[in-house]
């Protein structure tokens, strides 16, 4: 549901931006990826997604949002890993992509205590 909602917001933002561009209205969509905030729970931080793609600082995301707004571009994905992840579905077969998503959502494997 989360991925579908993100896809809708991006597509909707692009459509509204295109319709209102001639009227001087700028519509933007900021895609920050994971952000280092108090919203992150220990359970979230223990997933493979957070281990392999560290959250961006809130300051960096805020700066990217201001830059996006001032420059009038439609979409901004913050962080090179997030941009790569955003492009992954374009080049990855569906079955493999689903396995990647399932792995990223899984908690890190427990390390044996010595």
Residue pairs with C-beta under 8 A, 6 or more apart in sequence:
3 101
6 31
9 29
10 29
10 31
10 75
13 27
13 28
13 29
13 74
13 75
14 29
14 74
14 75
16 27
17 26
17 27
17 28
17 74
20 27
26 69
26 72
27 74
28 68
28 69
28 72
28 73
28 74
28 75
28 76
29 74
29 75
29 76
30 61
30 64
30 65
30 68
30 76
30 78
31 75
31 76
31 77
31 78
31 82
31 86
32 56
32 61
32 64
32 65
32 78
32 82
33 53
33 55
33 56
33 77
33 78
33 79
33 81
33 82
33 85
34 40
34 49
34 50
34 53
34 54
34 55
34 56
35 55
35 56
35 57
35 58
35 61
36 54
36 55
36 56
36 57
36 58
37 55
37 58
40 50
40 55
43 107
44 50
46 107
46 108
47 104
47 105
47 106
47 107
47 108
48 103
48 104
48 105
48 106
48 107
48 108
49 104
49 105
51 108
52 104
53 79
53 81
53 82
53 85
56 78
56 79
56 82
60 78
60 79
61 78
64 76
64 78
65 76
67 76
68 76
77 83
77 86
88 97
88 100
89 97
92 100
